[in-house]
Structures are given as C-alpha cells and as structure tokens.
Amino acid sequence: MTLHAGTESGTATVRAFSGGAQSVGDTGLALTIGAAAAEAMTVTATPAELPSTGGSSTITAAVIDGAGHRLVGVPVTFSGLSGFPKDSWLTQ
C-alpha cells in the first residue's frame, strides 16, 4: 500500500487487518502531513545587521519536522512584533 498525500495538512491514521490478525494497538499508525509534522522552525536574516543609512535584509524561515528534516512547501506567516524603527516595514 502507498499513501499519496494531498495538499492539505493533517494526520492520516492507517490500520492493517488480515483474517484474525491486526496491526499492533487500536490506534494504528499516525502519519503527519505538511504543517501537521512541524516541530520546530529556524529564522535567519541576510544580512543580520543593517547600517543606519537604511537597507534591506532577506528573512528566511525553515519549518523542521521531528527528525530534523526541512518541510518544503509548508506556508509560513511573518509579522513584525516590536522594535521596528520609524519608516521600517515588512513585505512578502
């Protein structure tokens, strides 16, 4: 059997049966898909410092699963929480 995940994040639970035998446990095997597999995130800025005369920095976020692998295609929302000097803003 092959599970082909769609584009929606979530958890798929798979159970197996054959005659009187079944997979171990009632809960089955849970497979997380997309953002549901996210356990950590890294955020980097390049460059990390800007001069007082202005400039721009590229902010990059990577969503990481429980095994330390990067999850590609998972949406990330950025927001500026505090510490933005006058005339500074975020664009996406």
C-alpha positions in Angstrom: 0.0 0.0 0.0 1.2 3.5 -0.7 -0.3 6.6 0.9 -0.4 9.5 -1.5 -0.8 12.7 0.5 -2.8 15.6 -1.0 -2.1 19.3 -0.5 -4.0 19.6 2.9 -2.1 19.3 6.2 -3.3 16.9 8.8 -2.8 13.4 10.3 -3.6 10.2 8.4 -4.2 7.1 10.6 -3.5 3.7 8.9 -4.6 0.3 10.3 -3.9 -3.1 8.8 -6.0 -6.3 9.1 -5.7 -9.8 7.7 -8.0 -12.6 8.8 -8.0 -12.6 12.6 -4.7 -10.6 12.8 -4.4 -6.8 13.0 -1.8 -4.2 13.4 -0.5 -3.6 16.9 -2.7 -1.4 19.0 -6.1 0.1 18.4 -4.8 3.5 17.4 -3.0 2.4 14.2 0.0 4.3 12.6 -0.4 8.1 12.6 1.3 9.9 9.7 1.6 13.6 9.8 1.3 15.5 6.6 2.6 19.0 5.8 2.3 21.6 8.6 1.0 18.9 11.0 4.5 17.4 11.0 6.1 20.7 12.1 8.0 20.6 15.4 10.5 23.5 15.1 11.4 26.5 13.0 14.5 28.4 12.2 14.5 32.0 11.1 17.5 33.8 9.6 18.3 37.2 8.3 20.8 38.1 5.5 22.4 40.4 6.3 21.8 40.2 10.0 22.6 43.8 10.6 21.8 46.9 8.6 23.5 50.3 8.5 21.9 53.4 10.0 21.5 54.7 6.4 19.0 52.0 5.6 18.9 48.9 3.5 17.1 45.6 3.3 17.5 42.1 4.7 16.1 38.8 3.4 14.3 36.9 6.2 14.1 33.1 5.6 12.2 30.6 7.7 12.6 26.8 7.6 10.0 24.5 9.1 11.5 21.4 10.6 9.9 18.0 11.4 10.7 15.8 14.4 13.5 14.0 12.6 15.3 17.3 11.8 14.3 17.4 8.2 13.1 20.5 6.4 9.5 20.5 5.4 9.2 22.0 1.9 6.1 23.9 0.8 4.7 24.5 4.3 3.2 28.0 4.5 4.9 30.4 6.9 3.4 33.8 8.0 5.8 36.6 9.0 4.9 39.5 11.3 6.8 42.4 12.9 6.1 42.3 16.6 8.2 45.1 18.1 11.4 47.1 17.8 10.7 48.5 14.3 12.3 51.9 13.9 10.3 54.6 12.2 9.9 54.2 8.4 10.6 50.4 8.6 8.2 47.7 7.3 7.9 44.1 6.1 7.0 43.0 2.7 6.3 39.4 1.5 
